[in-house]
Amino acid sequence: MIRLKHIYKSYMLGDEAVPVLQDINLHVKPKEFVSILGPSGSGKSTLMNIIGCLDVADEGDYILDGESVDTCTEDDLAYIRGEKIGFIFQQFNLLPDLTAYENVEMPLLYHNILPSERHVRVMKTLAQVGLSERIHHKPAQLSGGQQQRVAIARVLAAEPSIILADEPTGNLDSASGREIMDIIKGLWRDGHTIVLITHDIRVADEAQRKVYVRDGRLTEREAGA
């Protein structure tokens, strides 16, 4: 499903090109749950942005569902982000003036989906994350864990096949973090392909497989192994 071959990425700092990713090779199979583990500044978030078509590599090949992403136009990339990939971020990115129901429904308004179908999807996904009784609550009326669950429901309503989670428990206490990881593991068991970015080995251990990013390079082995 996801195949990265010899990916390189640098950013300009003044007149100097600073390498961020160097010769990254990664294969994620359909319905696999992979965690990408690394400290801050290791390049793991840049890697997630490339996988999620939020950024493009300087060199290398990215094959998604058998198709090359490297030749995609901006419109093509926007379609992939909207139809195939769902993002769960550390910051919940909810609109503060909208209810939980409205936050989940909002992305669906940009698709050709009938109101009746939107309602079914919103109610189904909010129930899936255990928030059927909170649909009229705004973010300020919800706990951090509940806000992240709304954010997950918003992703699920779009019915993506791939879910990218960037430090999804980073802003949560341990109990709420446990609840979110249980939901994410449930999504994997339901057939989603999941790529999770984290610096926390305990979170990474929840996945089927761990890979490590250190100084812009990816390995399947722990440091010192």
MOFENVEN-V803097 format. One record per residue. RES is the residue in one letter. SS is DSSP state (H for helix, E for strand, C for the rest). OMEGA is omega in radians with two decimals (NA if undefined). Layout:
# MOFENVEN-V803097
RES;SS;OMEGA, RES;SS;OMEGA
This chain:
# MOFENVEN-V803097
M;C;3.11, I;E;3.10, R;E;3.08, L;E;-3.11, K;E;3.03, H;E;-3.11, I;E;3.04, Y;E;3.07, K;E;3.07, S;E;3.03, Y;E;3.14, M;E;3.02, L;E;-2.97, G;C;3.11, D;C;-3.05, E;E;3.05, A;E;-3.13, V;E;-3.13, P;E;3.13, V;E;3.08, L;E;-3.08, Q;E;3.04, D;E;3.14, I;E;3.07, N;E;-3.08, L;E;3.06, H;E;3.06, V;E;-3.09, K;C;3.06, P;C;3.08, K;C;3.08, E;C;3.10, F;E;-3.08, V;E;3.01, S;E;3.07, I;E;-2.98, L;E;3.08, G;C;3.13, P;C;3.06, S;C;3.12, G;C;-3.09, S;C;-3.11, G;C;-3.05, K;H;3.12, S;H;3.04, T;H;3.10, L;H;3.11, M;H;3.14, N;H;3.10, I;H;3.10, I;H;-3.10, G;C;3.12, C;C;3.00, L;C;3.12, D;C;3.14, V;C;3.14, A;C;3.02, D;C;-3.14, E;E;3.07, G;E;-3.09, D;E;3.04, Y;E;3.13, I;E;3.14, L;E;-3.09, D;C;3.08, G;C;-3.11, E;E;3.12, S;E;3.09, V;C;-3.02, D;C;-3.11, T;C;-3.09, C;C;2.99, T;C;3.08, E;H;3.11, D;H;3.10, D;H;-3.13, L;H;3.11, A;H;3.11, Y;H;3.14, I;H;3.14, R;H;-3.09, G;H;-3.00, E;H;-2.99, K;C;-2.96, I;E;3.02, G;E;-3.06, F;E;2.98, I;E;-3.06, F;C;3.05, Q;C;3.01, Q;C;-2.96, F;C;3.07, N;C;3.05, L;C;3.08, L;C;-2.95, P;C;-3.09, D;C;-3.14, L;C;3.08, T;E;3.08, A;H;3.12, Y;H;-3.08, E;H;3.10, N;H;3.14, V;H;-3.10, E;H;-2.97, M;H;-3.12, P;H;-3.11, L;H;3.14, L;H;-3.11, Y;H;3.10, H;C;-3.13, N;C;-3.09, I;C;-3.13, L;C;3.13, P;H;-3.13, S;H;3.11, E;H;3.08, R;H;-3.12, H;H;3.14, V;H;-3.11, R;H;-3.10, V;H;-3.11, M;H;3.14, K;H;-3.06, T;H;3.06, L;H;3.05, A;H;-3.11, Q;H;3.13, V;C;3.02, G;C;-3.09, L;C;3.13, S;H;-3.11, E;H;-3.07, R;H;-2.99, I;C;-3.11, H;C;3.14, H;C;3.04, K;E;-3.06, P;H;-3.11, A;H;3.13, Q;H;-3.10, L;C;3.05, S;C;3.11, G;H;3.13, G;H;3.11, Q;H;3.09, Q;H;3.11, Q;H;3.09, R;H;3.04, V;H;3.13, A;H;3.10, I;H;3.09, A;H;3.11, R;H;3.09, V;H;-3.06, L;H;-3.11, A;H;3.12, A;C;3.08, E;C;3.10, P;C;3.06, S;C;-3.12, I;E;3.06, I;E;3.07, L;E;-3.10, A;E;-3.10, D;E;-3.12, E;C;-3.01, P;C;3.13, T;C;-2.99, G;C;-3.11, N;C;-3.01, L;C;3.01, D;C;-3.00, S;H;-3.12, A;H;3.12, S;H;3.10, G;H;3.09, R;H;3.13, E;H;-3.13, I;H;3.13, M;H;3.08, D;H;3.11, I;H;-3.12, I;H;3.11, K;H;3.07, G;H;3.10, L;H;3.09, W;H;3.13, R;H;3.11, D;C;3.04, G;C;3.09, H;C;2.93, T;E;-3.05, I;E;2.99, V;E;-3.06, L;E;3.11, I;E;3.14, T;E;2.98, H;C;-3.00, D;C;-3.09, I;H;-3.14, R;H;3.08, V;H;-3.13, A;H;-3.11, D;C;3.13, E;C;-3.06, A;C;3.01, Q;C;-3.00, R;E;3.09, K;E;2.92, V;E;-2.99, Y;E;3.04, V;E;3.10, R;E;3.11, D;C;3.05, G;C;3.14, R;E;-3.07, L;E;3.10, T;E;3.06, E;C;-3.07, R;C;3.05, E;C;3.09, A;C;3.13, G;C;-3.12, A;C;NA
